[in-house]
């Protein structure tokens, strides 16, 4: 029963994010709205971590399986992708490195700020 409750919370947040995506005409994916909504709910303690922890862990564990259809789609449309493969690859690697660097810097900043606040 606990898992059903947790899944219902996650599905409700996902549903609300889809509604927001259709109402707010911005180039922002519904998943981003969902992340922001869940973040706010967790920060305000409307939803506690224990209310979604086990189901969230399960969904994260099976996430690689969800990439199989996308990978198959890329393989079937390789003829279309072939002419732009080098630029797309360079952009993908560059953006990945930038995201990793920015994420690392922000994380280091937050950790240092927390350590300094605790002193």
Helices and strands as residue ranges (DSSP letters): H 2-23, H 30-43, G 49-51, H 53-61, H 63-66, H 68-76, H 78-81, G 82-84, H 85-118
